[in-house]
Amino acid sequence: MIYSANSLQTVADCDEMINMANGNKSVLVFKQTELVFIKTRYQANTMEVEQEMVIALAELASTNAILPTLPDGSTKKKYHLNEQRKQETRVYQLENKKASYGTLALLTKELEQSSVEHELADLEDFIAAVTIRKGELS
């Protein structure tokens, strides 16, 4: 972006704008560092959740396939009440975790990181334009 740094009339104005930009830059650098850390965690969690989901769905499908073949009675009731419910709960928990740490969450963090990187580049351009103007005024 082209900045109207030429409208600055004093070195003090230039210094004030550079200080403001550097303050914003510090916040963005911190946010960028945090996003890199979070993205790394999400990448690991995404793979783990996806793998666990495959296993949990296979176990639930197996239980659902076996359940109708069992004779009516306490074994079938116990298997149904305990194992099937436990596996359904596990799938539900993994679906919730996937929403928080899955592929979509990872992509969201990557988008945030990209936005911060663009903001930092814009701030660098701004600081450079104001620094040039400050040199012209000195």
BELURLIN-V683349 format. One record per backbone hydrogen bond with DSSP energy under -1.0 kcal/mol. CO is the residue of the C=O (numbers start at 1). NH is the residue of the N-H. Records with the same first field share a line. If there is no record, write none. Layout:
CO->NH + NH
//
This chain:
3->5
4->7
5->8
10->14
11->15
12->16
13->17
14->18
15->19
16->20
17->21
18->22
19->23
20->24
21->25
22->26
23->27
24->28
25->29
26->30
27->31
28->32
29->33
30->34
31->35
32->36
33->37
34->38
35->39
36->40
37->41
38->42
39->43
40->44
41->45
42->46
43->47
44->48
45->49
46->50
47->51
48->52
49->53
50->54
51->55
52->56
53->57
54->58
55->59
56->60
57->61
58->62
59->63
60->64
61->65
62->66
63->67
66->69
67->70
73->77
74->78
75->79
76->80
77->81
78->82
79->84
82->86
83->87
84->88
85->89
86->90
87->91
88->92
89->93
90->94
91->95
92->96
93->97
94->98
95->99
96->100
97->101
98->102
102->106
103->107
104->108
105->109
106->110
107->111
108->112
109->113
110->114
111->115
112->116
113->117
114->118
115->119
116->120
117->121
118->122
119->123
120->124
121->125
122->126
123->127
124->128
125->129
126->130
127->131
128->132
129->133
130->134
131->135
132->136
133->137
134->138
//
